[in-house]
Amino acid sequence: MKKRMMAAKNVTIRYIKNKGRYILANSTPVKKNDTIKIHFEDLTHEGNGVGKIDGYPLFVPHALPGEDAIVKVIKVNKNFGFGKLIEVETKSPERVEPPCNVYYKCGGCQLQHMSYNLQLEMKRNQVKSVMKKVAHLEHVPVHPTLGMNDPWRYRNKVSIPVGEKNGELITGFYQQRSHRIIEDMETCVIQDEVNDRMIEAVRRIATKLGITAYNEKTDRGMLRHIMVRSGEVTKETMIVLITRTSKLPNKEQLIKELTETYPNIKSIVHNINDRDTNVILGRKTKVIWGEEYIHDKIGDITFGISALSFYQVNPEQTKVLYDKALEYAQIGADDVVVDAYCGIGTISLFLAQKAKKVYGIEIVPEAIEDAKKNAKLNNIENAEFVVGQAEKVLPEWKSKGFTPDVIVVDPPRKGCEVEFLDAIIEMQPKRVVYVSCNPSTLARDLRVLEDGGYETKEVQPVDMFPQTNHVEVVSQLVLKEKAGSR
């Protein structure tokens, strides 16, 4: 047995000699609670720094490639471990000071400590990696990530929990891996500033009017969350009050003070959630003042947004994403297009500006109703919307002889069902545009489509969520030419 000291704080690591090299006696070079010095070489897809001790990977949040740092080991698995950053001794030139005063507590953002250029590069590398390892499409071009000129204050929607301290309401996101509200959260630097102002106004007025916060331990109190939605172009604002009880005391006075002080408020909604759940919204929603919808614009299209509508939280980048989807779709005036997973018709209505006809499919009936209203709002008559599961509707249409020219898919994170991909392959549309919020399931599905006769031409990452580790991707596929194909 031989002892070897590493450059670290008060830790001795024991090694044995095996086949000419030293390995740790208990099979991993580090153990839980060790404090070690480590050099970081890479980033994970989540944005964690990757360093190695005798070949053993350690993943550490907030560490950057090229840095030397002191790290405390907090978890050890057989093949890799996790650490906590204690002190950075050699800083990367890509390290920046986070502008958020609760960044290291909150966890809502993961990348504020790295330069925006590095964020964009990291996201591109993530997509390139899964294209190679999962889709086996190493030679398909993955373009540089399309980012924002100003990657702050972009979110048009916030849902924030409410608590109580010393008889006053407090609001703030939960601390990482807890249900403790971060009390010293003054603002959220990725939210539209109007959202911050509305949260503060509701909190202040509700405190004055004696509206209590919900206490999940005692299951008492009223106000659980405050949701604010705002239109980037229209500046219209909706406030949603989520309560445990159907009764909202001093409701009229709350409405009066909010609407007289803030004329941009167009809608106040009361949502009742009396369940013991982490789900924010309950089943019952009613408008208690103003309109059911606020409005916003993406490009030339106006959208009505209700309390329950799915609407992209970053409209500026949504326009970038949809423009790229339109470019990849190469729609002609005689083309018939299917938009699967169409939501409230956001992509569908963009496609309808170019196509002969667009059919949108969505499983949520309320979303289809919103899509129909949005088509009417924009005087678009060549878009038709159907309630159903895309993986069931498309095969049914195929059995009836329907064959679109282009199919656009924008599925949830789990990706497309096999039945849906099989229907695409059988229908043989000329082009498929795949929009994804999960590069791994995108790569998996591209492999299926490639094996079914399609060729992936281009892949374009889009930074919809700056300062976080999420990335949106749009891919273009074309039907390979072969004997008997059209």
NUKOLPA-523287 format. One record per residue (C-alpha): residue number from 0; x, y, z; residue in three letters. Coordinates in pm, 1 decimal, padded with zeros to 6 digits. Layout:
residues N
REC	NUM	X	Y	Z	ALA
...
This chain:
residues 486
REC	0	00000.0	00000.0	00000.0	MET
REC	1	00122.9	00345.0	-00084.6	LYS
REC	2	-00009.0	00689.4	00013.8	LYS
REC	3	-00014.7	00973.7	-00232.9	ARG
REC	4	-00113.6	01332.0	-00150.7	MET
REC	5	-00306.7	01540.0	-00402.9	MET
REC	6	-00311.7	01921.6	-00413.4	ALA
REC	7	-00627.3	01963.7	-00209.2	ALA
REC	8	-00764.1	02065.0	00127.2	LYS
REC	9	-00696.3	01811.4	00403.8	ASN
REC	10	-00751.1	01491.3	00208.5	VAL
REC	11	-00539.1	01179.7	00170.8	THR
REC	12	-00623.3	00935.5	-00103.7	ILE
REC	13	-00498.4	00574.5	-00072.4	ARG
REC	14	-00380.3	00385.3	-00379.5	TYR
REC	15	-00247.0	00038.9	-00454.6	ILE
REC	16	-00015.2	-00050.1	-00738.3	LYS
REC	17	-00178.6	-00267.3	-01005.1	ASN
REC	18	-00012.5	-00363.8	-01336.4	LYS
REC	19	00232.8	-00077.4	-01319.9	GLY
REC	20	-00018.1	00197.7	-01225.5	ARG
REC	21	-00176.8	00317.2	-00905.1	TYR
REC	22	-00547.3	00269.1	-00852.7	ILE
REC	23	-00764.2	00345.5	-00553.3	LEU
REC	24	-00804.3	00061.0	-00308.3	ALA
REC	25	-01184.9	00092.6	-00303.3	ASN
REC	26	-01203.8	00099.3	-00690.1	SER
REC	27	-01273.3	00473.7	-00738.9	THR
REC	28	-01004.7	00744.5	-00714.3	PRO
REC	29	-01224.0	00958.8	-00487.7	VAL
REC	30	-01483.6	00903.7	-00219.5	LYS
REC	31	-01776.0	01107.3	-00093.0	LYS
REC	32	-01679.5	01422.7	00102.3	ASN
REC	33	-01323.4	01424.9	-00035.5	ASP
REC	34	-01198.8	01773.8	-00121.5	THR
REC	35	-00974.1	01765.1	-00427.3	ILE
REC	36	-00810.7	01982.4	-00688.6	LYS
REC	37	-00921.0	01904.0	-01043.2	ILE
REC	38	-00873.1	02034.2	-01398.0	HIS
REC	39	-01185.4	02066.0	-01614.6	PHE
REC	40	-01171.9	01955.7	-01976.4	GLU
REC	41	-01527.4	01958.9	-02112.3	ASP
REC	42	-01897.6	02029.3	-02054.1	LEU
REC	43	-02192.5	01791.0	-02023.0	THR
REC	44	-02516.4	01856.5	-02211.3	HIS
REC	45	-02651.4	02005.4	-01888.7	GLU
REC	46	-02364.1	02254.6	-01873.9	GLY
REC	47	-02173.6	02086.7	-01591.0	ASN
REC	48	-01794.4	02093.2	-01599.0	GLY
REC	49	-01622.2	01758.0	-01662.2	VAL
REC	50	-01291.0	01679.4	-01494.0	GLY
REC	51	-01112.4	01348.7	-01445.8	LYS
REC	52	-00915.5	01198.1	-01161.5	ILE
REC	53	-00708.4	00906.2	-01295.0	ASP
REC	54	-00962.8	00867.8	-01575.3	GLY
REC	55	-01262.0	00881.8	-01339.0	TYR
REC	56	-01509.2	01153.6	-01454.0	PRO
REC	57	-01643.1	01404.7	-01205.4	LEU
REC	58	-01935.0	01629.9	-01305.6	PHE
REC	59	-01946.2	01968.5	-01134.7	VAL
REC	60	-02206.7	02244.9	-01188.1	PRO
REC	61	-02073.5	02596.5	-01263.6	HIS
REC	62	-01725.5	02474.0	-01363.8	ALA
REC	63	-01586.9	02556.6	-01709.5	LEU
REC	64	-01336.6	02389.0	-01943.3	PRO
REC	65	-00977.8	02501.1	-01886.2	GLY
REC	66	-01031.9	02580.7	-01518.8	GLU
REC	67	-00846.9	02441.0	-01217.4	ASP
REC	68	-01061.4	02432.4	-00907.9	ALA
REC	69	-01108.5	02294.6	-00559.3	ILE
REC	70	-01410.7	02063.3	-00550.8	VAL
REC	71	-01594.0	01871.1	-00280.0	LYS
REC	72	-01709.3	01525.6	-00389.9	VAL
REC	73	-02078.1	01487.0	-00305.0	ILE
REC	74	-02168.1	01160.1	-00477.8	LYS
REC	75	-01970.2	00865.4	-00611.3	VAL
REC	76	-02100.0	00604.2	-00854.4	ASN
REC	77	-01906.9	00315.6	-01006.4	LYS
REC	78	-01822.7	00493.6	-01332.9	ASN
REC	79	-01857.9	00864.7	-01248.3	PHE
REC	80	-01919.5	01105.1	-00963.1	GLY
REC	81	-02057.2	01449.7	-00882.8	PHE
REC	82	-01893.6	01740.9	-00708.5	GLY
REC	83	-01959.8	02087.6	-00572.8	LYS
REC	84	-01744.5	02380.9	-00677.3	LEU
REC	85	-01564.8	02528.9	-00375.0	ILE
REC	86	-01306.1	02763.3	-00527.1	GLU
REC	87	-01187.3	02838.3	-00881.2	VAL
REC	88	-00809.2	02875.4	-00881.4	GLU
REC	89	-00758.3	02928.8	-01256.6	THR
REC	90	-01054.8	03098.4	-01425.6	LYS
REC	91	-01164.3	03045.9	-01784.9	SER
REC	92	-01182.5	03362.3	-02000.4	PRO
REC	93	-01541.0	03247.9	-02074.7	GLU
REC	94	-01643.4	03287.2	-01709.6	ARG
REC	95	-01870.0	03587.3	-01641.1	VAL
REC	96	-02035.1	03726.9	-01330.7	GLU
REC	97	-02404.6	03624.2	-01316.1	PRO
REC	98	-02630.3	03933.0	-01296.4	PRO
REC	99	-02888.6	03744.0	-01088.0	CYS
REC	100	-02839.1	03780.6	-00711.7	ASN
REC	101	-02988.1	03434.2	-00642.2	VAL
REC	102	-02839.1	03246.2	-00938.6	TYR
REC	103	-02652.3	02990.3	-00727.8	TYR
REC	104	-02960.0	02922.4	-00512.8	LYS
REC	105	-03235.8	02910.5	-00771.3	CYS
REC	106	-03144.6	02656.6	-01037.6	GLY
REC	107	-03395.5	02795.1	-01289.2	GLY
REC	108	-03096.6	02903.6	-01501.9	CYS
REC	109	-02787.2	02687.9	-01531.3	GLN
REC	110	-02553.8	02889.4	-01757.8	LEU
REC	111	-02537.5	03249.1	-01634.4	GLN
REC	112	-02175.7	03194.7	-01527.0	HIS
REC	113	-02058.4	03131.7	-01885.0	MET
REC	114	-02027.9	03375.4	-02174.4	SER
REC	115	-02312.8	03376.9	-02422.8	TYR
REC	116	-02081.1	03266.5	-02702.9	ASN
REC	117	-01985.3	02960.1	-02500.5	LEU
REC	118	-02353.2	02887.9	-02430.4	GLN
REC	119	-02426.4	02886.1	-02804.3	LEU
REC	120	-02123.1	02668.8	-02876.7	GLU
REC	121	-02218.8	02425.0	-02599.0	MET
REC	122	-02568.3	02384.2	-02741.1	LYS
REC	123	-02438.5	02323.9	-03092.1	ARG
REC	124	-02194.8	02064.6	-02958.4	ASN
REC	125	-02478.8	01892.1	-02775.7	GLN
REC	126	-02672.2	01858.6	-03100.6	VAL
REC	127	-02363.3	01747.7	-03296.5	LYS
REC	128	-02291.7	01482.1	-03034.1	SER
REC	129	-02633.7	01314.9	-03054.0	VAL
REC	130	-02635.9	01340.3	-03433.1	MET
REC	131	-02317.9	01135.1	-03431.1	LYS
REC	132	-02380.8	00894.6	-03142.8	LYS
REC	133	-02757.9	00837.7	-03168.7	VAL
REC	134	-02858.7	00919.0	-03527.3	ALA
REC	135	-02522.4	00809.7	-03678.5	HIS
REC	136	-02534.1	01118.8	-03900.1	LEU
REC	137	-02183.5	01247.9	-03844.5	GLU
REC	138	-02161.3	01426.1	-04181.6	HIS
REC	139	-02494.1	01612.2	-04168.7	VAL
REC	140	-02421.5	01983.6	-04117.9	PRO
REC	141	-02518.7	02117.3	-03774.6	VAL
REC	142	-02512.6	02493.8	-03813.3	HIS
REC	143	-02399.3	02739.1	-03543.1	PRO
REC	144	-02674.3	02804.1	-03289.4	THR
REC	145	-02895.8	03102.6	-03371.5	LEU
REC	146	-02884.2	03322.5	-03061.8	GLY
REC	147	-03027.8	03652.5	-02942.8	MET
REC	148	-02871.1	03996.7	-02962.1	ASN
REC	149	-02985.5	04053.4	-02602.2	ASP
REC	150	-03029.0	03717.9	-02424.7	PRO
REC	151	-03207.1	03860.5	-02119.5	TRP
REC	152	-03563.1	03956.8	-02020.0	ARG
REC	153	-03712.1	03736.2	-02292.2	TYR
REC	154	-03974.3	03528.1	-02106.5	ARG
REC	155	-04333.6	03639.6	-02150.7	ASN
REC	156	-04475.6	03411.1	-01882.3	LYS
REC	157	-04397.5	03352.6	-01515.1	VAL
REC	158	-04562.1	03130.6	-01252.9	SER
REC	159	-04425.8	03205.8	-00909.4	ILE
REC	160	-04509.9	03045.9	-00572.0	PRO
REC	161	-04641.1	03252.5	-00282.1	VAL
REC	162	-04543.0	03217.8	00081.8	GLY
REC	163	-04580.2	03413.2	00403.0	GLU
REC	164	-04337.0	03561.5	00653.2	LYS
REC	165	-04410.7	03789.8	00949.3	ASN
REC	166	-04766.3	03843.3	00831.1	GLY
REC	167	-04667.2	03951.2	00480.1	GLU
REC	168	-04678.5	03764.7	00152.1	LEU
REC	169	-04349.5	03672.4	-00009.5	ILE
REC	170	-04287.1	03552.7	-00364.5	THR
REC	171	-03988.8	03380.1	-00519.0	GLY
REC	172	-03886.4	03065.4	-00696.3	PHE
REC	173	-03810.3	02756.8	-00491.1	TYR
REC	174	-03453.6	02692.5	-00387.5	GLN
REC	175	-03292.9	02401.6	-00574.0	GLN
REC	176	-03430.0	02060.3	-00473.5	ARG
REC	177	-03663.4	02210.3	-00212.6	SER
REC	178	-03995.5	02382.1	-00155.4	HIS
REC	179	-03835.7	02673.0	00027.9	ARG
REC	180	-03904.8	03007.1	-00136.0	ILE
REC	181	-03595.4	03218.3	-00203.9	ILE
REC	182	-03687.8	03524.7	00000.1	GLU
REC	183	-03418.3	03763.6	-00124.1	ASP
REC	184	-03516.4	03722.0	-00490.4	MET
REC	185	-03560.8	04080.3	-00609.8	GLU
REC	186	-03613.3	04013.0	-00978.6	THR
REC	187	-03577.3	03745.2	-01245.9	CYS
REC	188	-03339.2	03861.2	-01516.6	VAL
REC	189	-03481.1	03634.0	-01786.8	ILE
REC	190	-03841.1	03750.6	-01728.3	GLN
REC	191	-04003.6	04045.3	-01901.3	ASP
REC	192	-03977.0	04335.4	-01657.3	GLU
REC	193	-04354.4	04383.1	-01664.5	VAL
REC	194	-04389.5	04036.0	-01511.2	ASN
REC	195	-04172.4	04142.3	-01217.6	ASP
REC	196	-04381.2	04455.4	-01164.6	ARG
REC	197	-04709.5	04264.0	-01175.0	MET
REC	198	-04587.6	04003.6	-00924.0	ILE
REC	199	-04478.0	04278.2	-00686.3	GLU
REC	200	-04808.9	04463.1	-00725.9	ALA
REC	201	-05025.1	04156.3	-00656.9	VAL
REC	202	-04812.0	04060.2	-00357.4	ARG
REC	203	-04826.6	04409.6	-00206.9	ARG
REC	204	-05199.5	04467.3	-00262.5	ILE
REC	205	-05298.5	04113.7	-00154.1	ALA
REC	206	-05099.1	04154.2	00168.8	THR
REC	207	-05278.9	04480.6	00244.1	LYS
REC	208	-05616.4	04317.5	00178.7	LEU
REC	209	-05550.1	04023.2	00409.3	GLY
REC	210	-05526.7	03752.4	00143.8	ILE
REC	211	-05323.8	03469.5	00295.6	THR
REC	212	-05068.2	03240.3	00133.0	ALA
REC	213	-05130.3	02869.2	00096.1	TYR
REC	214	-04932.7	02655.0	00339.6	ASN
REC	215	-04874.3	02310.7	00189.7	GLU
REC	216	-04780.0	02159.9	00528.5	LYS
REC	217	-05106.8	02259.1	00699.0	THR
REC	218	-05317.4	02267.7	00380.2	ASP
REC	219	-05452.9	02605.9	00487.1	ARG
REC	220	-05443.0	02954.5	00338.0	GLY
REC	221	-05546.3	03069.0	-00007.3	MET
REC	222	-05298.1	03205.3	-00263.2	LEU
REC	223	-05070.1	02934.4	-00407.4	ARG
REC	224	-04917.2	03092.0	-00718.1	HIS
REC	225	-04929.7	03410.3	-00921.1	ILE
REC	226	-04904.1	03369.4	-01298.1	MET
REC	227	-04841.1	03661.2	-01534.2	VAL
REC	228	-04856.3	03646.3	-01914.6	ARG
REC	229	-04759.6	03942.4	-02130.4	SER
REC	230	-04759.0	04022.3	-02500.7	GLY
REC	231	-04416.9	04124.0	-02628.7	GLU
REC	232	-04559.4	04333.0	-02914.3	VAL
REC	233	-04899.5	04434.4	-02774.7	THR
REC	234	-04784.5	04485.2	-02413.3	LYS
REC	235	-05116.8	04339.2	-02300.3	GLU
REC	236	-05099.9	04164.4	-01963.0	THR
REC	237	-05293.8	03881.3	-01798.1	MET
REC	238	-05280.1	03801.3	-01427.1	ILE
REC	239	-05382.5	03455.4	-01304.9	VAL
REC	240	-05441.5	03406.0	-00931.9	LEU
REC	241	-05414.0	03038.3	-00834.2	ILE
REC	242	-05581.7	02965.0	-00501.1	THR
REC	243	-05669.5	02663.8	-00286.6	ARG
REC	244	-06017.3	02800.3	-00219.4	THR
REC	245	-06298.6	02903.6	-00450.9	SER
REC	246	-06341.1	03218.1	-00241.4	LYS
REC	247	-06106.7	03510.8	-00298.7	LEU
REC	248	-06166.6	03773.2	-00026.5	PRO
REC	249	-06167.4	04141.4	-00120.7	ASN
REC	250	-06162.1	04038.6	-00485.2	LYS
REC	251	-06329.2	04358.3	-00606.9	GLU
REC	252	-06082.7	04583.2	-00425.0	GLN
REC	253	-05786.3	04379.8	-00554.3	LEU
REC	254	-05914.3	04411.3	-00911.1	ILE
REC	255	-05981.4	04783.8	-00870.2	LYS
REC	256	-05634.6	04867.8	-00739.0	GLU
REC	257	-05456.6	04655.5	-01000.8	LEU
REC	258	-05649.1	04779.4	-01305.0	THR
REC	259	-05653.7	05145.2	-01206.4	GLU
REC	260	-05278.3	05146.1	-01146.1	THR
REC	261	-05173.2	04929.5	-01442.6	TYR
REC	262	-05377.3	05001.8	-01758.9	PRO
REC	263	-05194.2	04733.7	-01959.7	ASN
REC	264	-05378.9	04466.6	-01761.1	ILE
REC	265	-05644.8	04328.6	-01995.8	LYS
REC	266	-05743.4	04013.6	-01808.4	SER
REC	267	-05755.5	03885.3	-01449.3	ILE
REC	268	-05827.5	03515.6	-01407.8	VAL
REC	269	-05900.1	03305.0	-01100.2	HIS
REC	270	-05780.3	02943.8	-01110.6	ASN
REC	271	-05878.2	02705.2	-00829.7	ILE
REC	272	-05639.7	02424.5	-00737.2	ASN
REC	273	-05758.9	02242.4	-00424.0	ASP
REC	274	-05548.0	01931.5	-00479.6	ARG
REC	275	-05236.0	01818.2	-00293.3	ASP
REC	276	-05010.7	01838.4	-00596.8	THR
REC	277	-04704.9	02002.0	-00749.3	ASN
REC	278	-04910.0	02086.7	-01059.8	VAL
REC	279	-04957.3	02463.4	-01064.7	ILE
REC	280	-05296.5	02504.0	-01233.7	LEU
REC	281	-05618.1	02344.7	-01115.4	GLY
REC	282	-05913.0	02221.2	-01319.6	ARG
REC	283	-06142.4	02522.1	-01272.6	LYS
REC	284	-06061.8	02857.2	-01433.2	THR
REC	285	-06281.0	03166.3	-01456.3	LYS
REC	286	-06223.3	03519.3	-01582.6	VAL
REC	287	-06304.6	03761.7	-01298.9	ILE
REC	288	-06221.6	04080.4	-01487.6	TRP
REC	289	-06160.5	04180.2	-01849.7	GLY
REC	290	-06114.6	03946.9	-02145.3	GLU
REC	291	-06056.8	03573.3	-02173.0	GLU
REC	292	-05760.7	03634.1	-02404.1	TYR
REC	293	-05469.7	03870.3	-02436.6	ILE
REC	294	-05301.7	03906.7	-02776.7	HIS
REC	295	-04951.5	03903.2	-02916.0	ASP
REC	296	-04791.7	03893.1	-03260.0	LYS
REC	297	-04522.7	03677.6	-03413.7	ILE
REC	298	-04435.3	03821.3	-03752.0	GLY
REC	299	-04762.0	03909.0	-03927.8	ASP
REC	300	-04973.8	03661.7	-03726.8	ILE
REC	301	-05178.7	03767.9	-03422.3	THR
REC	302	-05245.6	03510.9	-03150.4	PHE
REC	303	-05505.6	03501.9	-02876.3	GLY
REC	304	-05358.0	03365.3	-02553.9	ILE
REC	305	-05573.7	03232.4	-02268.7	SER
REC	306	-05462.2	03134.3	-01919.4	ALA
REC	307	-05425.8	02772.2	-02032.9	LEU
REC	308	-05284.5	02827.7	-02383.8	SER
REC	309	-04949.5	02682.8	-02480.5	PHE
REC	310	-04764.2	02976.7	-02632.8	TYR
REC	311	-04389.2	02995.9	-02678.0	GLN
REC	312	-04227.1	03193.1	-02393.8	VAL
REC	313	-03972.6	03362.9	-02621.6	ASN
REC	314	-04162.6	03517.5	-02916.8	PRO
REC	315	-03851.7	03681.6	-03065.7	GLU
REC	316	-03674.0	03348.3	-03106.4	GLN
REC	317	-03997.7	03174.1	-03200.4	THR
REC	318	-04002.0	03393.4	-03511.7	LYS
REC	319	-03642.1	03283.4	-03584.7	VAL
REC	320	-03739.3	02918.3	-03536.5	LEU
REC	321	-04051.7	02937.5	-03752.3	TYR
REC	322	-03874.3	03126.7	-04029.3	ASP
REC	323	-03620.0	02846.1	-04042.5	LYS
REC	324	-03897.7	02583.4	-04044.1	ALA
REC	325	-04062.9	02765.2	-04335.0	LEU
REC	326	-03732.2	02779.7	-04521.7	GLU
REC	327	-03676.8	02406.8	-04473.2	TYR
REC	328	-04036.6	02322.3	-04572.9	ALA
REC	329	-03989.9	02488.7	-04915.7	GLN
REC	330	-04365.7	02519.4	-04950.1	ILE
REC	331	-04513.8	02591.6	-05291.5	GLY
REC	332	-04853.2	02744.9	-05364.2	ALA
REC	333	-05000.2	02402.7	-05452.1	ASP
REC	334	-04860.4	02213.9	-05152.4	ASP
REC	335	-05074.2	02045.6	-04887.8	VAL
REC	336	-04910.4	02044.0	-04544.8	VAL
REC	337	-04973.2	01856.2	-04219.6	VAL
REC	338	-04869.3	02019.9	-03892.6	ASP
REC	339	-04865.8	01749.2	-03627.4	ALA
REC	340	-04871.4	01852.1	-03260.6	TYR
REC	341	-05001.5	02191.6	-03374.0	CYS
REC	342	-05098.5	02340.8	-03034.0	GLY
REC	343	-05287.9	02667.7	-03077.4	ILE
REC	344	-05184.8	02683.1	-03442.5	GLY
REC	345	-04865.9	02885.6	-03415.0	THR
REC	346	-04666.2	02700.4	-03682.3	ILE
REC	347	-04978.4	02607.6	-03881.7	SER
REC	348	-05073.3	02968.3	-03945.6	LEU
REC	349	-04719.8	03052.0	-04059.3	PHE
REC	350	-04732.4	02758.3	-04301.2	LEU
REC	351	-05077.6	02860.5	-04425.8	ALA
REC	352	-04934.5	03186.5	-04559.4	GLN
REC	353	-04748.0	02981.5	-04824.7	LYS
REC	354	-04941.9	02657.1	-04868.4	ALA
REC	355	-05256.7	02560.6	-05054.4	LYS
REC	356	-05392.4	02387.9	-04741.8	LYS
REC	357	-05269.1	02311.6	-04390.1	VAL
REC	358	-05410.1	02045.0	-04158.8	TYR
REC	359	-05322.7	02075.7	-03790.4	GLY
REC	360	-05345.3	01784.2	-03544.2	ILE
REC	361	-05346.4	01825.2	-03164.3	GLU
REC	362	-05464.2	01602.8	-02879.7	ILE
REC	363	-05582.5	01888.5	-02654.3	VAL
REC	364	-05937.0	01999.6	-02752.8	PRO
REC	365	-05896.9	02345.2	-02594.5	GLU
REC	366	-05583.5	02405.7	-02801.3	ALA
REC	367	-05770.8	02317.1	-03120.5	ILE
REC	368	-06045.3	02564.1	-03028.5	GLU
REC	369	-05778.0	02830.1	-02979.1	ASP
REC	370	-05619.9	02736.9	-03314.5	ALA
REC	371	-05953.2	02781.1	-03492.2	LYS
REC	372	-06004.9	03119.5	-03324.0	LYS
REC	373	-05654.5	03228.5	-03421.0	ASN
REC	374	-05715.6	03130.9	-03784.0	ALA
REC	375	-06036.2	03336.3	-03783.2	LYS
REC	376	-05859.3	03625.1	-03608.5	LEU
REC	377	-05608.0	03639.6	-03895.8	ASN
REC	378	-05861.9	03574.5	-04175.3	ASN
REC	379	-05681.4	03253.1	-04266.9	ILE
REC	380	-05922.7	03014.9	-04438.9	GLU
REC	381	-05688.7	02745.8	-04568.5	ASN
REC	382	-05605.9	02594.5	-04226.2	ALA
REC	383	-05813.6	02312.4	-04077.9	GLU
REC	384	-05764.2	02173.5	-03726.4	PHE
REC	385	-05843.0	01826.0	-03592.8	VAL
REC	386	-05850.7	01689.4	-03237.6	VAL
REC	387	-05666.1	01360.4	-03199.5	GLY
REC	388	-05339.5	01176.0	-03140.4	GLN
REC	389	-05104.1	01233.2	-03431.7	ALA
REC	390	-04991.5	00868.7	-03422.0	GLU
REC	391	-05355.1	00759.5	-03476.2	LYS
REC	392	-05484.1	01034.5	-03705.3	VAL
REC	393	-05203.6	01014.6	-03962.7	LEU
REC	394	-05232.2	00636.5	-04022.3	PRO
REC	395	-05609.7	00680.0	-04055.7	GLU
REC	396	-05560.4	00950.7	-04318.0	TRP
REC	397	-05307.7	00729.2	-04495.8	LYS
REC	398	-05562.0	00444.4	-04512.1	SER
REC	399	-05801.8	00682.5	-04688.7	LYS
REC	400	-05542.4	00770.4	-04951.7	GLY
REC	401	-05443.4	01113.4	-04821.0	PHE
REC	402	-05082.5	01207.5	-04898.2	THR
REC	403	-04948.5	01551.7	-04801.0	PRO
REC	404	-04656.4	01717.0	-04974.7	ASP
REC	405	-04491.0	01830.2	-04651.0	VAL
REC	406	-04522.1	01715.4	-04289.1	ILE
REC	407	-04406.7	01938.0	-04004.0	VAL
REC	408	-04370.4	01784.0	-03657.9	VAL
REC	409	-04308.9	01957.5	-03325.8	ASP
REC	410	-04361.6	01683.4	-03065.9	PRO
REC	411	-04321.4	01691.7	-02685.3	PRO
REC	412	-03985.1	01602.8	-02529.4	ARG
REC	413	-04046.8	01228.4	-02561.2	LYS
REC	414	-04043.3	01263.1	-02940.5	GLY
REC	415	-04266.2	01089.1	-03195.5	CYS
REC	416	-04442.1	00756.4	-03150.9	GLU
REC	417	-04325.7	00473.1	-03378.2	VAL
REC	418	-04672.2	00449.4	-03537.3	GLU
REC	419	-04650.6	00813.5	-03638.5	PHE
REC	420	-04303.5	00776.8	-03791.4	LEU
REC	421	-04420.3	00465.1	-03977.1	ASP
REC	422	-04714.4	00661.2	-04119.9	ALA
REC	423	-04479.4	00933.7	-04244.9	ILE
REC	424	-04260.4	00672.2	-04412.8	ILE
REC	425	-04564.1	00509.6	-04577.4	GLU
REC	426	-04711.6	00844.2	-04690.6	MET
REC	427	-04379.4	00952.9	-04843.0	GLN
REC	428	-04423.0	01332.0	-04830.9	PRO
REC	429	-04154.0	01510.2	-05030.9	LYS
REC	430	-04019.6	01687.6	-04724.6	ARG
REC	431	-04036.4	01652.4	-04345.9	VAL
REC	432	-03947.5	01935.3	-04109.0	VAL
REC	433	-03881.3	01814.3	-03755.5	TYR
REC	434	-03883.5	02076.6	-03477.7	VAL
REC	435	-03763.4	01945.7	-03141.3	SER
REC	436	-03697.6	02060.9	-02786.8	CYS
REC	437	-03500.5	01743.4	-02709.1	ASN
REC	438	-03194.9	01668.7	-02927.1	PRO
REC	439	-03170.4	01307.2	-02805.4	SER
REC	440	-03521.6	01202.4	-02909.2	THR
REC	441	-03483.3	01404.5	-03228.4	LEU
REC	442	-03170.6	01206.2	-03317.6	ALA
REC	443	-03346.1	00877.4	-03237.1	ARG
REC	444	-03639.2	00965.4	-03465.9	ASP
REC	445	-03415.7	01092.9	-03745.9	LEU
REC	446	-03248.8	00752.6	-03749.8	ARG
REC	447	-03589.3	00587.3	-03801.8	VAL
REC	448	-03680.6	00825.9	-04084.0	LEU
REC	449	-03339.5	00780.6	-04246.4	GLU
REC	450	-03384.9	00403.6	-04240.8	ASP
REC	451	-03730.3	00456.9	-04391.6	GLY
REC	452	-03605.8	00638.6	-04699.9	GLY
REC	453	-03541.3	00997.1	-04591.8	TYR
REC	454	-03220.1	01197.1	-04594.6	GLU
REC	455	-03143.5	01453.9	-04326.8	THR
REC	456	-03008.8	01757.1	-04511.8	LYS
REC	457	-02952.5	02019.2	-04240.8	GLU
REC	458	-02985.9	02066.8	-03866.7	VAL
REC	459	-03025.2	02412.1	-03711.1	GLN
REC	460	-03008.5	02470.0	-03332.5	PRO
REC	461	-03198.7	02777.2	-03208.2	VAL
REC	462	-03144.1	02928.2	-02864.0	ASP
REC	463	-03500.5	02967.8	-02739.1	MET
REC	464	-03398.6	02967.7	-02373.3	PHE
REC	465	-03077.8	03166.9	-02310.6	PRO
REC	466	-02904.6	03116.7	-01974.0	GLN
REC	467	-03051.4	02763.5	-01950.3	THR
REC	468	-02925.0	02432.8	-02085.4	ASN
REC	469	-03225.5	02382.9	-02316.6	HIS
REC	470	-03198.9	02409.8	-02693.9	VAL
REC	471	-03453.8	02394.7	-02975.8	GLU
REC	472	-03362.2	02228.7	-03305.1	VAL
REC	473	-03516.2	02230.4	-03652.9	VAL
REC	474	-03417.3	01967.0	-03909.5	SER
REC	475	-03487.2	01927.6	-04279.9	GLN
REC	476	-03545.6	01583.7	-04432.4	LEU
REC	477	-03615.8	01504.8	-04798.7	VAL
REC	478	-03740.2	01186.0	-04957.4	LEU
REC	479	-03457.1	00999.6	-05129.5	LYS
REC	480	-03501.5	00945.0	-05498.4	GLU
REC	481	-03548.9	00583.2	-05596.7	LYS
REC	482	-03722.6	00377.4	-05859.2	ALA
REC	483	-04098.5	00413.4	-05828.6	GLY
REC	484	-04082.8	00720.2	-05606.5	SER
REC	485	-04247.2	01038.5	-05713.3	ARG
